[in-house]
Amino acid sequence: MLMTLCETGTRGLIAAAFGTASKGETDYAHDLVHHLTSDMLLLADRAFDSNKLLADIAAQGAQFLIRATSTRRPPVLALLPDGSYLTRIGGVRLRVIEAEIRSRSADGDFGGTYRLLTTLSDHRTDPADRLVGLYHERWETETAYLALRHTLLKGRVLRSKDPIGLTQEVWALLTIYQALRSMMVTAVETVSGCDPDRAGFTVALEAARDTVVSAPGTTATAAPTRRPDLVGHIGTRVLRALLPKRRMRLSARIVKCGTSRYAIWNRDERPRDSTPITAIVITVRPPALPTAHTPDRLAAGRWGQVCRILAEHLNQAMHARDIAGNLGLTASGRVLSGFNAQLCYWARNGRLVRTAPSTYKLPLPEVLTTSTDA
């Protein structure tokens, strides 16, 4: 199993970790966290939204934009004007963006619902719809793995049959990949306004293979004052065959079936052939805020009711007995004891602040209030 940190613009690799498949994806992700720096924004899919991993990334100082699993229901602590809201997960203050993305084409509309977690909490500098659009850049790493698995290896498995040989082979593969990407980016940078994704990896690889046989530039004697050639033979070939600008299109995402090597699964019924996209519609959906007197506890939830009660009292510290009274709970000792234990649990997990014995408030003073700032 191979896990990498990949730069979305150039598809170059920042760091890599690999090993046996018995070690999970999140374990390898933890091995890469220390390579993050404070000037990075990490994009990741919903396999990497565990509380510990989110906390470790935030502690490293890096920002992140990570898709959450559909089963996650973070508490709403503050509703922002763009429809996103603030929450707290694993002791980290985060912002949640729930949005529906629909891609329109001649064959119909396709899309789904996304729930994104991010440390970029300011809706003024980072609007929700812009972050949703930015999250799509995460797919650039899939192109990097396509080059590694299919272009370089041509679908072959690794040849080594012992751990030491496998380690050497994987590092050699990553080194060749990184060297080619570096030369491709250096060449593209000589063309003003040219996006790095227009450089063809296959073209660069074939040019590199040709240099092994022809060894261009090894017999000519360069003048001492001649400026170094930053493009070179490989870069020249890349610039001659630049790919067209990225087109907006969609096609079926085929998933192999685990019970049959022939069966495939097209989950959202997209067209099999590549189809041009005429428009992309991003709709940010604000969460449904619970009320203190909502009878349906499945819809409101005890936590949402407590949030609303504290918000209605201007988030002043309240005794567990008073909160229970607003919830309509009986005043029996057993009920109050169990309710106070629940409040203590939320306090230990950072959702509440315990200001005195059996007295609590929320950590955010603006909880469940809509900001009116420009």
N, C-alpha and C positions, 0 to 999 in steps of 0.2 A: 504494500500500500504506500502510495506517494502523496504527500501533502506539501503544497508550496504556497508562498506568498508571492503573488503575481501583480506587477504593475499594469493597470488597465490600459494606459495610453500606448505603451511600447510593447506590452506583453512580455517584458523582461522579468526574470525571476529575482526576487529579493532574498529569499531563503527557502530551504527545502528540508524536509524530514521524511524518512521512509523506513520501512521495516515490515515485520510480519503482520499479516491481516488479522491476527488475534487481538491486536491492539486497535482500539476504536478510532474513529475519525477525530472525535473531540480530544482524545489523548495526544494525537499528533499535533492538533491545533494548539494545545497548551505548550508543546515544545517550541512553537514558533512565536509565541506571544512576546518573548523578550527581544525579538527583532523589530517590533513596532516602535515608532518614535512619535513624538508629540506633533509632528507636522504631517502625519498620515491620517487618512480616513479609510477605515477598513470596511469593505463590502463583503457580506457573507450570506449564505442561504439559511434556511430554517433548521438545518442540522446543527447549527452552532449557536443556539440561543440559550444554552444552559446558564443558570445563575452564576456559577463559579467562573465560567469562561467570560461572561460579560463583565464581572467584577475585575477579573485579572486584566482584561483589555483596558478598562477604564483606569485601573491603577497604573498602567504603563504610560498613561498620558495621551494615548491615541484616541481619536474620535472613531465612532463606528456607526454603520447603518446596516442592520441585520434583520432579516425577515424572521418573524416569530411563527411558531407552530400554531395551527388553527385551534388547538385545545387550550392555549394560554389565554387567560382572562385577567389582564392586569387591572388593578384598581384605578379609577379615575380620580386624580387628586386636583387637577386644575384643567379647565377647558380653555383652549386657546382660540383666537378669532378665526384661524384658518381651518378649524375642524379637528386639529390634532389635540392631544391632551398630555399632561404630565402625569407620571406615575413613579413608583419606586419598586425596583426589582432587585433582590439580593443586596439591599443596602445602597444601591446606586440609583440616583435620580435620573430618570430617562424620559424621553418624549415618545409617544406612540402615534403612529399615523396609520389609520385604517382607510384604504382606498380601493375602489373598483377600477380596473383598467380594461377598456374595451378597444380592440383593434378592428377597424372596419375595412372590409375588402369586398370585392365583387361576389365572393362566395358567402358573405354574411358577416356577422359580428362574432368575435371570439375574445375571450379574456377570463378574468377571475378576480378574486378578492385578495388583497395583500394586507398584512399587518406588520408594519416595520417598527423596529426599536432603534432609537438613535440617541446619542449624547448631545446632538445639536439641538438645544432646547429653545433657541430664540427664533420665533416664527417670523420676525421682521427680516433678519438676515438670511434665513434658510426656510422659505415657504414650503409648505407640505407638498404641493404639486411638483415643485422643482426637485425635491428629494426623491419623490416617487420616480420621476424620469431619470434621475441620476442612478437609482438602484439598478436600472437595466444594464448599466456598464459592467455589472458583475459577470455577465456572460462572456466578457472578453477572455476570462481565464479558461473557458471551455475551448476557445480557439487555440490557446497555448497548449492545452493537453492534446488537442487534435494534431498539432505539429509534432508533439513528442511521441505519441502512440502510433500514429498512422503515417505521417510524412517521414519521420526519421526511421522508425522501426518497420514501417510498411505492414503493420498489424502482427508482426512476429513477436513471440514471447522472448524473454531474456534467455541467453544461451548458457550462462553460467549455472553450475549445479551445486555450488557450495556458498555459504554466507559471505566469505571474503570475496569471492569472484563476483557475486551479485552486487556487493557494495561498490566494487571498482567499476563494474559495468554501468550502474545507475549514475554514479558521479561522472563518468565519461560522457554518458548521454546528456546529462544536464550541462556539462561544460561546453559541448558542441552546440547545443541549443542556445546557450547564453552568448557564445562567441558570434554565432550567426545573427542573433537579434541585435547585438551591439553594432555590427557592421551595417545591418539594415537601417538602424536608426541614424547612424552617422551619415549614411548616404542621403536619407530622406531630409535630414536637417539642412542640406545644401540647397534644397528647393523651397523657396519661401511659400508658406501657407499650405504645405503638403502634409496631410495626416499620416502618421506612421502606419496606420492599418492598411494603407494602399501598397505597402511593400509586400511582395509575395514571398512567403517562406520557401515554397518549392523552388522558385527561381534562384533564391540565395543558396539553397542546398545543392542544386545541380551545378551552379557556378563554382561552389567550393569543391565539389567532386572533380570538376574539370581542372582546377588548379593543381590537384594532386598529380595529374598526368602531364599537363602542359607546363606547369611551373612558370607562369608568366612573370616577367620582371626580374628573374634571377640571373639572366645573362647580360642585361643592359647595365651599363655603368652610369649611375646618376651623377649629375653635376653637383659639386659641393654646395652651391648656393641655391639649388632647386628646392622649392617648397615641398614639404611632404604631401603625398597624395592621400587625402583623408577618405576618398571614395574607394579607390582601388578597383581591382578586376571584379570582385563580387558586387560591390556597390554600383559599378557601372552597369552590370547586367540587371540589377534590381531596378535602377532608374529607367532603363530602356523598356521595361515591361511592368510599369506601375499598374496596379489594379484600378478599376473605375471607382468613383466615389460610392460610399455605402448607400445601398438602396433600402427603402422601407418595405419589407416583405415578411411574410410568415409562411410556415409550412408545418406539417404534423410533427410533433415530437414523439418519436417512436421509442417505446420502452419494451425491452425484451421480457418475455414471460419466463418465470423461474421454473415452470413445469414442462416447458417445451422449447426446444431450440429454434422452432419455426414460427411459433405464435408471437404476435406483436400486439401492442396495446396503444391505441391512440386515445388518450384520456378525454381531451376536449373536442374531439371530432373536427380537428382542423383539416384543411385540404391536404392531400398527399403531395401535390406539386407546389413549388414555390409560387406564392400569390402576392401581388403588390398590395400594399396597405394604402388606403386612401386617407385615413384619419385615425388618430389615437386619442381617445377620450379618457381623461383621468378625473374621477369623481371622488373627492375626499369625503368620507362619511363620518360625521361626529358621533360619538357614543351616545347611547340612550341613557340619560342620567336617572338613577332611581330616586324615588321620593320616600319620605319617612313612613308614609301610611299606605304604601303599596301592598295590597293583600297577597299578591303572588310572590312568595319568597324566592321561587325559582327565577323569576324575571328580575327582581330587585337584588336579593342577596343581603345577608346580614351586614357584610362589610359596607356595601353601598348605602344601606340605611344609616349606619353609624356615621359615615362620611357626611351625609346630608344633615343629620342632626347637629353635628359639630359645626357645619357651615352655617346653619340657621342661627346658631348661637355665637356667630362671629369667631368661631374656632377658639373660644375660650376654654380653658381646662375645665372638664366636667367630671364629676364623680360617677363611678360605674352605676350607682343607684339611680342617678338622674337620667343617665343615658337609657337605662333599662326602662324607666318610667315613660320616656318618650317613645320607646318601642312598644309599649303596652304589655311588657312582661309582668308576671305576677311578682309580688314582693316576698315570696317565700325564700328562706335562706338557701335552699338547694339550688333554686333557679339563679339567684344572684351570685352564688359561688361559682356556678358553671359559666355564667356570663363573664364574670370578672377573670376567670381563667382564660377565656377566649381573648379578652382585651390584653392580658399579660402576654399571651402568645404573639399577638400582633405587635406589641411593643418590643419584644425580643427580636422580631424580624424587621424592625425599622419602620413599620407602618405607622405606629403611634409613638408619642413621647410621653413617658410617665413623669409627671411633674410632682406628684405626691402619692401617698398610699391610695390605691384604687382611683386615682385621678389621672385623666389622660387628655391629650390634645393631638392634633395632626402636626406633622413636621413642617408642612407648607402652609403659611398663613392665607394664601389665596385659594385654598382648596374649593373646588367646585364653583368657582366664580368665573364669569366670562370677562377676560381682560378687554378693556376699551382703549388701550394705548394705540397710538397711530403706528 
